[in-house]
Amino acid sequence: MRPTLQPLLSLLLLLSCTPRAHGVFKDDAYQTDWHLALLGPALPGAAFFHAPTPDSRASLVFSLSERNVVAAVNPRDGEIVWRHALRNDDGSEGVSEGKGEGKGEGVLVKGNGVVAAALGRQVAVYEAYSGRLVWENSVAARAVDAAVAEDGRVVVLTADGAVGVLDAKSGDVAWMKKAFAEKSGEVPMKVQILGDDVFVASLLPGKKISSTAVGSVADGKLGAAVTLGTPAAVEKVSEVAKAGAVVSWREDSGRTLKIAPVGRLLTVTTVALPKDVVDATVMAEGSVVVVQFRSVDSTWAEVYQLDDKMVLNKAYSLDPKDTTESTFSISNTDAGSYVVWTLPTGETTLYSALAPSVLATYPAGATPLNAGALSGAITEVVPRSDGSSYALRTFLTSNTAGFRGDSHLIRNGEVAWTRTESLASIIATTWVELLDPSTEEIVEDLDVETHTNVAAAYVHRVKRHVHELIQYGPAWAEALPLRIYGAFLNLQTADDERTGRWRDFFGFRKYAVVVTAHGGMAAIDVGRKGEVAWKTSLVAAGETFHGIASISEIRKGVLGIVELSGNYLEYDAFEGVQIHREELGHAVRNTAIVDTPDGKAIVALLADGSAIVLPRSMSLSAPVYLVVRNPDRGSVEGLQVSPSLSTATTWTFLPPALESVTSLTARPPHDPVASIGRVLGDRSVMYKYLTPHLLAIATSSPRLSTASIYILDAVSGSILHSATHAGVDTTHPLVATLSENWLVYAYLGDTDLLSTDAAKGHHLVVAELYESPAADDRGALGAAANVSSLALAGRTKPHVFAQSYVFPAPVASFSVTATKQGITAHEVLAAVPHGVYAVPKRLLDPRRPVGRDPTPAEAEEGLFTYAPVIEIDPRQLITHARPVLGLSRVETSPSMLESTSLVLAYGLDLFGTRVAPSMAFDILGKGFGKIQLVLTVLALAGGCGVVAPMVRRRQINARWSG
């Protein structure tokens, strides 16, 4: 009997689906990819300088961001020493979405060699030097505030009014007690440690603010019950500011500021605000309290001292300066306390906290900060040995228009470094093709040749070539040896050094233009390690940004942006300069990018139901179909926009009862199809169901614990396929991606919610659409080359192959690799915790045989036995070992090489790379032995030269002897 090769073929096919270093050459790892680690904007009051060890003379900057990330930053260069995403109550990472709300619920405090952080009910203590987790514990309710005692114990105040003391080494609860009765109606705000006693500040809405002594840190015992209250016309805790050891609030329609220390005595200091004051901010550290006042054109401050009896005494006032965006900070050292006034340019003035004397002034450096507005600052002051000079380091958070939350370090007036934390809130992106220098210089000549007859065009081209040979030939010949030498030794060439608007030879350089949640726009050069080529703002200072409906490159080097608020903007894509602005008159519901005879155009559907074409000079030659969500009805509607710009509703999708629409997914803008069919092992063909109008609608029902997916034709509204999954945890969204004729989506199944036969965990489902279940059969489409979606509505549906897998990680979003012609095999890129995981599409083939070995024909086609679990292979993480956090989106774009796709992932961090799913078959790696190849050819040529005469002599002798 002949031995079968079927098991061996199956094994080889399985191995072929495992990417080798994920389609990059070994020497390209960590060279062609880049990673920008971010933290997000620092929370007010949750940043401080702190010595990582008790005997350390240097400090680190510790901060907790709005994205719930705690980190230590080296003040010397701005590099992250360590960082951790705080955990939610369910144990998952608590990196919040970067939607720009500015709401962070975490708490960060410092202790002796440690920092303690709390989020929700989770409390964690980290070693300040290394970031090592010392312990982690959970409390009964959400943590409102925390403090670290001198012995290292952590005191936590929870939302139910309880105070708990956790052991310094283990985190175990030493004692816990309520600060006030549960039915009192009081809302806890702040916990304070004074000596060995714990005090809690609370608010009885509309009536009073109280300070309550809870007990000693050591054992919770209370010598004498003390609860002091002061009347306060405050309704919400958000109206009370907490800073250091004091709380403050406004009364009398905001014209009176009241400040109260939290402690044994509740002595209230009242500050009457002048009529021209528009804002007043209280800062406190140690015994120093600073009140900063802002008017419409100036800023000034008053400095107070907190004495041993917890009474505020005014020390002095600082005269106003003609700036509204400066900020103050306080620094306490062994040598004394200081007040630092920092201007938006970086100019810094140092004062004593006891008297208004100017100790030092540091003018702005050669490159001023130009931060616009400053939203917070912390300063470390180090007196020098001469007794008259100081070293200042100020950590600032800026609030510039469009880019809120960038952090800067000012060293004696000079800008030492800047961290672009505003890029942690990207909400939209588009790719910009850079220019080819070899064609842009002759674009006018090419245009002449295009618009003339063949003979004239030929003569013109010959003349052009002769001119170029004369003009560029000598320089090219002179540089040829250097180019050859550089190619052999893998040296950088002038082509690799191209910057600005000029792309490299292989098209690896592109701009990814991103828009932040606050209206900032920046161009990221993905081919140059994520360099920011330019930055600009879509909004002016003080304006509210409402988001964008679309951003795209509408013509070469021009970006078209449609804002939801009803503005249309055009920007130079290479310089970031605005070239056009237009108000549309109404808010925008949705947009579509369409191709017209004159180029790309944007069709915008306005809130009043009308439609317009942008730019205004464009017109439609055929109807355009848009999809919009109707939040009032909870439905999805299809609209037709005619060439005359009249609109009509063509279909309505209303989800079943108890279900609501959660997301819409369409095919990518660049999704070429290399083949209309799939060739099977027996050389027959299964024809793909191809339409550019595929739309996937995801719905969910929290009450029924179900999630559904519907595949529609976006033109006719016909439902082509649907599937409903039971036992779904709807708190985790269903995410999906579409490409060609297939759909991939993922959801979290939880059998505890509903008893089902499905496995518990993250499910990944793939569905492929074909015209017919039989090979060589196009079904109802017959031999038609083009078919109208409206004509097919309700007449035929595709045949769907579907299969599900268990995926070992949650997926935030999907994307599909994109190449120029779509010939290269696809990979599905999944944004998972700590990276981007690439799954070969062949691995997700729904036609893989179940419970048996593939037939020879199936093995030849590339199918192998179905396995229900997709194992995580570290080699398939295209982020490699980089500590990438909080990715929420993955975008892809083709390069000039068919083998290679460019990738940009963003969320909290930014990550860029390029991948080759079918290996880099059209480019040589840096490790290719070019010298060895040449030496081999030369050796063979030399050998031929030596052997050839011997062969000829033998042939001649053979003839003579014959």
LOFI-747675 format. One record per residue (C-alpha): residue in three letters; x negated, y negated, z. Coordinates in steps of 0.2 Angstrom, whole numbers, plus 2048, in hexadecimal, padded with zeros to 3 digits. Layout:
ALAXYZ ...
This chain:
MET800800800 ARG7F97EF7FB PRO7F67E480B THR8017D480B LEU7FA7C380C GLN80A7BB811 PRO8057B9824 LEU7F47B281F LEU7FC7A5812 SER8087A0820 LEU7FA79C82C LEU7F079381F LEU7FF78881B LEU80278482D LEU7F077F82F SER7F1774820 CYS7FF76A828 THR7F3765836 PRO7EB755831 ARG7D8755832 ALA7D474783D HIS7E4740836 GLY7DE73D825 VAL7D0732829 PHE7BD736827 LYS7B573A837 ASP7A972B836 ASP7B9720833 ALA7C0724845 TYR7C0714850 GLN7B870B841 THR7C7708835 ASP7D4707844 TRP7D56F9851 HIS7DF6F6861 LEU7E46E6869 ALA7E86EA87C LEU7F56DE883 LEU7FE6DB893 GLY80C6CF890 PRO80F6BE898 ALA80A6BD8AA LEU8196BC8B6 PRO8186AB8C0 GLY8106AF8D1 ALA80A6C08CC ALA7F86BB8C7 PHE7EA6B88D2 PHE7D76B98D4 HIS7D26C68E0 ALA7C16CF8E4 PRO7C36E18DF THR7B96E78EE PRO7B66DF8FF ASP7A46DC8FC SER7A66D68EB ARG7A06C48E6 ALA7A96C58D5 SER7BC6C48D3 LEU7C76CC8C6 VAL7D86C48BF PHE7E66CF8C4 SER7F76CD8BD LEU8086D58BA SER8106D18AA GLU8226CF8A4 ARG8206E089B ASN81D6E88AC VAL80A6EB8AA VAL7FE6E88B8 ALA7EC6E58B3 ALA7DB6DF8B8 VAL7D26D38AC ASN7C06CF8AC PRO7BF6BC8AD ARG7AF6BB8A4 ASP7B56C1893 GLY7C86C4895 GLU7C66D7892 ILE7D26E389B VAL7C96EC8A9 TRP7D86F78AC ARG7EB6F78AA HIS7FA7028AF ALA80C7018A9 LEU8177028B9 ARG8237108BA ASN8357108B9 ASP8407198C6 ASP8427288BB GLY82F7298B9 SER82D7228A8 GLU8227148A4 GLY82A7038A7 VAL8236F9898 SER8326EE894 GLU8376E8883 GLY82F6D987D LYS83F6CF879 GLY8396BF881 GLU8456BE88F GLY8376BA89B LYS83F6C58A9 GLY8336D08B3 GLU8396D98C2 GLY8296DF8C8 VAL81F6DA8D8 LEU80C6D98D9 VAL8026D58E9 LYS7F06D68EF GLY7E86DF8FD ASN7D76E3903 GLY7CF6EC8F4 VAL7E06F18ED VAL7EF6E98E4 ALA8016EF8E7 ALA80E6EF8DA ALA8216F38DA LEU82E6F58CD GLY83F6FB8D0 ARG83E7078DF GLN82C70C8DA VAL81D7068E4 ALA80B7098E0 VAL7FA7048E6 TYR7EB7038DB GLU7D97028DF ALA7D46F08DA TYR7C36F58D3 SER7C77048C8 GLY7DA7048C6 ARG7DB7158CE LEU7EC7198D5 VAL7EB71A8E8 TRP7FD7208EB GLU80E71E8E4 ASN81F71F8ED SER83171A8EB VAL83C7108F7 ALA84F7118F9 ALA8547028EF ARG84C6F68E3 ALA83C6ED8E9 VAL83F6DA8EB ASP82E6D58F2 ALA81F6DC8FA ALA8106D8904 VAL8006E090A ALA7FA6E091C GLU7E86DE921 ASP7E76F1926 GLY7ED6F5914 ARG7FF6F9918 VAL80B6F490B VAL81B6EB911 VAL82A6ED904 LEU83A6E3904 THR8486EB8FB ALA8586E58F3 ASP8636EC901 GLY85A6E290E ALA84F6F0915 VAL83D6ED919 GLY8316FC918 VAL81F6FE91D LEU81570A913 ASP805712918 ALA7F570C911 LYS7EE71D90C SER7FC728908 GLY80B71C904 ASP816725911 VAL82371A919 ALA81D71592A TRP82D70D92F MET83C705927 LYS84A6FA92E LYS8576EE928 ALA8546DB929 PHE8666D792B ALA8776E092B GLU87D6E791B LYS88E6DE91B SER8866CD91F GLY8866C890D GLU8746C390E VAL8686C68FF PRO8566C9902 MET8496BE8FA LYS8386BF901 VAL82D6C890E GLN81F6C0917 ILE8126C6923 LEU80C6BA931 GLY7FF6C193D ASP8066D3941 ASP8196CE93E VAL8246D092F PHE8306C392A VAL83E6C391D ALA8466B4914 SER8576B790E LEU8666AD906 LEU8786AD90B PRO87F6A68FB GLY8866958FC LYS88269390F LYS871696915 ILE85F69C913 SER8586A6922 SER8486AC929 THR8496BD933 ALA83B6C593D VAL83C6D793A GLY82E6DF944 SER81C6E2945 VAL8126EA937 ALA80B6F7942 ASP81B6FF949 GLY82A6F4944 LYS82D6EF956 LEU8346DE959 GLY8316D4968 ALA83F6C8967 ALA84C6C7959 VAL84A6B794F THR8556B2941 LEU8546A093C GLY85F69892F THR861688926 PRO87068291B ALA86D684909 ALA8796808FB VAL87268E8F0 GLU87D69B8E8 LYS8706A68DF VAL85F6AD8E4 SER8586A88D3 GLU85B6968D9 VAL84E6998E7 ALA83B6988E2 LYS82F6A28EC ALA81D69D8ED GLY8106A28FA ALA8186A190B VAL826695907 VAL8366958FE SER83E6868F5 TRP84E6818ED ARG8576728E6 GLU8676698ED ASP8716598EA SER87365D8D7 GLY8606618D6 ARG85B6508DD THR8556578EE LEU8476648EF LYS84666E8FF ILE837679905 ALA838685914 PRO82969091A VAL82E6A291E GLY8296A6930 ARG82D6A4942 LEU83469293F LEU83E68D930 THR83A67A92F VAL84167391F THR837665916 THR84265A90B VAL83B6528FB ALA8466458F2 LEU8436468E0 PRO8416368D6 LYS84E6328C9 ASP8416358BB VAL83C6468C1 VAL8426548B5 ASP83A6628BD ALA8316668CE THR8276768D1 VAL82067C8E2 MET8106868E3 ALA80968D8F3 GLU7FA6978F9 GLY7F469990A SER7F7689914 VAL7F867E904 VAL8086798FB VAL80866F8EC VAL8186678E4 GLN8166638D2 PHE8226568CA ARG8256538B8 SER82E6448AF VAL83164289D ASP82063B89A SER81563F8AA THR81064B8B7 TRP80A6488C9 ALA80A6528D9 GLU80B6528EC VAL80065D8F7 TYR806664908 GLN7FE66D916 LEU80667B920 ASP80167A932 ASP800687940 LYS812683945 MET818687933 VAL81C675930 LEU81866C91F ASN80E65C920 LYS80B651911 ALA7F864F90E TYR7F86438FF SER80063F8EE LEU7F76408DD ASP7FA6328D0 PRO8046368C1 LYS7FB63A8B0 ASP80263889F THR80564A89B THR81465589F GLU80C66689C SER7FE6678A9 THR7FE6738B7 PHE7F76748C9 SER7EF6838D2 ILE7E96868E4 SER7D968E8E9 ASN7D46948FB THR7C26988FF ASP7B869A90E ALA7B168990B GLY7C268190A SER7D267F900 TYR7D36768EF VAL7E066F8E3 VAL7DD6708D0 TRP7E56668C3 THR7E466D8B1 LEU7E96658A2 PRO7EF66D891 THR7DE669889 GLY7D5672897 GLU7CF6638A0 THR7CE6678B3 THR7CE65C8C2 LEU7C96638D3 TYR7D065C8E4 SER7CE6608F6 ALA7DE6678FE LEU7DC65B90C ALA7D964A904 PRO7DC6438F2 SER7C96428EF VAL7C46488DE LEU7B66558E1 ALA7B26588CE THR7B96558BD TYR7B66608AE PRO7BB65989D ALA7C266488F GLY7B466D885 ALA7AF66B873 THR7BE67686E PRO7CD670879 LEU7DA67D87F ASN7E8674876 ALA7F568087F GLY80467487D ALA80D67988D LEU80668289C SER81268D8A7 GLY8066928B5 ALA7F46928BB ILE7E969A8C8 THR7D76948CC GLU7C869B8D5 VAL7BC68E8DC VAL7AB6928E1 PRO7A06848E9 ARG78E6858E4 SER7806858EF ASP77C6728ED GLY78C66E8F6 SER7926618E9 SER79666B8DA TYR7A26798D6 ALA7A66878CA LEU7B86888C5 ARG7C16968BB THR7D36938B7 PHE7DE6A08B0 LEU7ED6988A6 THR7FD69E89E SER802693890 ASN81469088A THR81068A878 ALA81E68886C GLY82169A864 PHE8136A286E ARG8186A3880 GLY80D6AC88C ASP7FB6AB885 SER7EE6AB893 HIS7DE6A1893 LEU7D069F89F ILE7C868E8A1 ARG7B768D8A8 ASN7B267C8AE GLY7BD6748A0 GLU7B6680892 VAL7C268D88B ALA7B969D88F TRP7C66A9886 THR7D86AB881 ARG7E36BA881 THR7F16BA875 GLU7FE6C2880 SER80C6BA876 LEU8096C8869 ALA8116D4875 SER8226CE870 ILE8226D185D ILE8346D3856 ALA8316D3843 THR8236D6837 THR8206D6824 TRP8116DA819 VAL8086CE80E GLU7FE6D37FF LEU7ED6CA7FE LEU7E76C47ED ASP7DB6CD7E1 PRO7CD6C17DD SER7C96CA7CD THR7DB6C67C6 GLU7DF6B67CF GLU7D16AD7C7 ILE7D76B17B5 VAL7EA6B17B9 GLU7ED6A37AD ASP7E36AB79F LEU7ED6BB7A2 ASP7FD6B17A1 VAL7F86AA790 GLU7F46BB789 THR8056C178F HIS80F6B4786 THR8066B4775 ASN8056C0766 VAL7FA6D0766 ALA7ED6C975B ALA7EB6B9764 ALA7EB6C1775 TYR7DD6CD76F VAL7D26BF769 HIS7D66B5779 ARG7D16C4783 VAL7C06C7779 LYS7BC6B577C ARG7C06B678E HIS7B56C6790 VAL7A66BE787 HIS7A86AE792 GLU7A96B97A2 LEU79A6C379D ILE7906B379A GLN7966AB7AA TYR7956BA7B6 GLY78A6C77AE PRO7796C07B4 ALA77F6BF7C6 TRP7876D17C5 ALA7776D87BE GLU76D6D07CB ALA7786D67D9 LEU7796E87D2 PRO76A6EF7DA LEU7706E87EB ARG7816F07E8 ILE77A7017E4 TYR76E7007F3 GLY77C6FB7FE ALA7877097F8 PHE77A7167FB LEU77771080D ASN78970C811 LEU7856FA814 GLN7926EC814 THR7956E4803 ALA79C6D37FF ASP7AC6DB7FA ASP7AD6E280C GLU7AA6D0813 ARG7B96C880A THR7C46BE815 GLY7D26B2813 ARG7DE6B5805 TRP7D36C17FB ARG7D66D47FD ASP7C86E17FD PHE7C66ED7EF PHE7D16FB7F6 GLY7DE6F07FD PHE7DB6F480F ARG7DD6E2814 LYS7EE6DC816 TYR7F76CF821 ALA8046D582C VAL80E6C5830 VAL8176C7841 VAL8246BD84A THR8256BC85D ALA8346BB868 HIS8326A986B GLY8306A3859 GLY81D6A5856 MET8166AB846 ALA8056B2843 ALA7FC6BB835 ILE7F26CB83B ASP7E46D182F VAL7E66E4831 GLY7D66E7827 ARG7CB6DC832 LYS7CF6E4843 GLY7DF6DA846 GLU7D76C9844 VAL7E56BB845 ALA7E36B2835 TRP7EF6A483A LYS7FC69F846 THR80B693845 SER81C69184D LEU82D692846 VAL834686853 ALA82F67685B ALA82B67486D GLY83A675878 GLU84567D86A THR84D68E86D PHE84969C861 HIS8586A785C GLY84F6B4852 ILE84D6B783F ALA8586C1833 SER84A6C5827 ILE8386C1822 SER8306C7812 GLU8246C1805 ILE8306BB7F7 ARG8226B67EB LYS80F6B77EA GLY8086AF7FA VAL8196A8800 LEU8236AE80F GLY8366AC810 ILE83D6AB821 VAL8506AB825 GLU8546A6837 LEU8636AC840 SER86769B845 GLY869696833 ASN85968F82C TYR84F69581D LEU83C69281E GLU82E695811 TYR81C697817 ASP80B69980E ALA8076AB812 PHE7F46A8812 GLU7F369881C GLY803697827 VAL808686820 GLN81B68281E ILE81F67E80D HIS83267D80E ARG84067C81B GLU85367C818 GLU86267D823 LEU86F68981D GLY87E681827 HIS883691830 ALA87B69F83A VAL8766AE830 ARG87D6C0832 ASN8726CA827 THR8666C9818 ALA8616D4809 ILE8516D37FE VAL8556D67EC ASP84C6D57DC THR8526C97CF PRO84C6C57BD ASP8436B67C4 GLY83B6C07D3 LYS8406C47E5 ALA84E6BB7ED ILE8576BC7FE VAL86A6BE7FF ALA8706B7810 LEU8816BA817 LEU8866AB822 ALA8926AB831 ASP8A06A3828 GLY8A06B281C SER8986A980D ALA8886AF804 ILE8796A57FD VAL86A6AA7F3 LEU8596A37F9 PRO84F69B7F2 ARG85D6907EB SER8556917DA MET8596A47D9 SER8696AC7D3 LEU8706BE7D3 SER8726C87C3 ALA87B6D67CB PRO8856D97DB VAL87C6DB7EB TYR8816E67FA LEU87E6E280C VAL8826EB81C VAL8876E182C ARG88D6E683D ASN89D6DF844 PRO89A6DE857 ASP8AC6D985A ARG8B36E9852 GLY8A46F4856 SER8A36F8843 VAL8976F8835 GLU89D6F0825 GLY8976F0813 LEU8986E0809 GLN8966DD7F6 VAL88F6CC7F1 SER8936C87DF PRO8886BE7D3 SER8946AF7D6 LEU8906B27E9 SER8A16B77EE THR8A26C47FB ALA8AE6D37FE THR8AE6E180B THR8AC6F1802 TRP8AD6FD810 THR8AE6FE823 PHE8A670B82F LEU8AF70C83F PRO8A771984B PRO8B3726854 ALA8BB722864 LEU8AF720873 GLU8A071E867 SER89670E864 VAL88A70A856 THR87870985D SER86D70784E LEU86C70683B THR85E70D830 ALA85B70A81E ARG84D710812 PRO83D706813 PRO83B6F8806 HIS82C7017FE ASP8317137FC PRO82C71A7EB VAL83172B7E5 ALA8247357DC SER8307437D7 ILE8437457D6 GLY8427577DA ARG8397647E5 VAL8307727DC LEU8337837E4 GLY8287927E5 ASP83079A7D6 ARG82E78A7CB SER8417857CD VAL8457737D3 MET85176D7E0 TYR85675B7DC LYS85574E7EA TYR8647447ED LEU85C7337EA THR8647227ED PRO85C7127F3 HIS86C70E7FD LEU86B71C80A LEU87071581B ALA86F71E82C ILE87B71983A ALA87871F84C THR88671F858 SER88772586A SER894728878 PRO88D72688A ARG89E72D890 LEU89D73D886 SER88A73E886 THR889740873 ALA87F738865 SER884738853 ILE87B734843 TYR88472F833 ILE87B72E822 LEU885722816 ASP88471B805 ALA882708809 VAL88B7047F8 SER89A70E7F9 GLY89B71280C SER89D725809 ILE897730817 LEU88A73C80F HIS88674581F SER88A744832 ALA88474E841 THR88974C854 HIS87E752862 ALA885756873 GLY87C754884 VAL87374587F ASP86B73888B THR872728883 THR86771D88E HIS859722882 PRO85D71B870 LEU85E727861 VAL850721855 ALA84F725842 THR846722832 LEU84B725820 SER841729811 GLU84472F7FF ASN85273C802 TRP84E741815 LEU85273B826 VAL84973E836 TYR850739847 ALA84D73C85A TYR85773C86A LEU85674287C GLY860751880 ASP865754892 THR86F764895 ASP87275D8A7 LEU87F7518A0 LEU88875E895 SER886770895 THR880775884 ASP87578287C ALA868774876 ALA85877387E LYS85576688B GLY848759885 HIS84474E876 HIS84C754866 LEU845750855 VAL851753846 VAL84E753833 ALA85B753825 GLU857754813 LEU864750805 TYR8657597F5 GLU8717587E6 SER87576A7E7 PRO8717797F2 ALA86B7837E3 ALA85B7807D9 ASP85C7797C8 ASP86D7727CB ARG8717607CC GLY8837637D2 ALA8907567CE LEU88374A7C8 GLY87F7567B9 ALA87274F7AD ALA87673D7B1 ALA8677327B2 ASN8707247BB VAL87F7257C6 SER8897177CE SER88B7197E1 LEU89D7127DF ALA8A171F7D2 LEU89C72D7DD ALA8A57277EC GLY8AF7367F4 ARG8AB7417E5 THR89B74A7EA LYS89074C7F9 PRO87E7517FA HIS879762801 VAL870760811 PHE86276B819 ALA86076782B GLN85576D839 SER85176884B TYR841769856 VAL83C766867 PHE830757868 PRO825756878 ALA82674387A PRO832734879 VAL83272B868 ALA834718868 SER835716855 PHE831720845 SER82971A835 VAL823723825 THR81272181D ALA81371780D THR8087187FE LYS80870F7ED GLN81071C7E2 GLY8177287F0 ILE80D7377E9 THR80473A7F9 ALA80C745806 HIS81673C813 GLU81373C826 VAL820736833 LEU81872A83F ALA82072A850 ALA81C71D85E VAL81A72786D PRO81372287F HIS80171E87D GLY80071F86A VAL806723859 TYR809735855 ALA80973B842 VAL81374A83D PRO81175182B LYS821751822 ARG81E76381D LEU81E76882F LEU830761830 ASP83676A821 PRO848770825 ARG84777E819 ARG839787823 PRO83F799825 VAL84679D836 GLY8427AE83F ARG8387B5831 ASP8297B3826 PRO82A7A9816 THR82C7B2806 PRO81E7B17F9 ALA8277A47F0 GLU82B79A800 ALA81879B805 GLU8137957F4 GLU81F7867F6 GLY816782807 LEU823789813 PHE81F792823 THR828799831 TYR83378D83C ALA82D78A84D PRO839780859 VAL82C776862 ILE82076985B GLU811769865 ILE807759868 ASP7F675B860 PRO7EA74E866 ARG7E274E855 GLN7F374784E LEU7F2738859 ILE7EC72A84C THR7E971F85B HIS7DC72C861 ALA7D772A873 ARG7DB717873 PRO7E6712883 VAL7F470B878 LEU804705882 GLY81570187F LEU81770386C SER828700866 ARG8266FF853 VAL81B706845 GLU81A6FE834 THR811705824 SER80B6FE814 PRO802705805 SER7F0701800 MET7E97017EF LEU7E47137F1 GLU7F27207EF SER7EB72A7FD THR7EB71D80B SER7F9714814 LEU7F6705820 VAL7FE706831 LEU8026F983E ALA80A6FD84F TYR8106F085B GLY81A6EE86B LEU8106EA87A ASP7FF6EE871 LEU7FA6EC85F PHE7F26FA856 GLY7ED6FB843 THR7E5709839 ARG7E6711828 VAL7EB724825 ALA7E9730817 PRO7F673E819 SER7EF74880B MET7DD74380F ALA7D3735806 PHE7D373E7F6 ASP7CF72E7EC ILE7C07277F6 LEU7B072D7FC GLY7AC72D80F LYS79E723816 GLY79673481B PHE79673A809 GLY78473F804 LYS7817337F6 ILE76E7347F7 GLN76F7477F8 LEU77A7477E9 VAL76E73C7DE LEU75F7467E4 THR7687567DF VAL76C74F7CE LEU75A7497CC ALA75375A7D2 LEU75E7637C5 ALA7597577B8 GLY74775A7BC GLY74A76D7BD CYS75276C7AC GLY7437637A5 VAL7377707AB VAL74277F7A6 ALA747779795 PRO73677A78C MET73478C794 VAL74579178D ARG74278A77C ARG73179377B ARG7397A3780 GLN7477A1773 ILE73A79D765 ASN72F7AC76B ALA73E7B776A ARG7427B2759 TRP7307B5753 SER7307C675B GLY7407CB754 
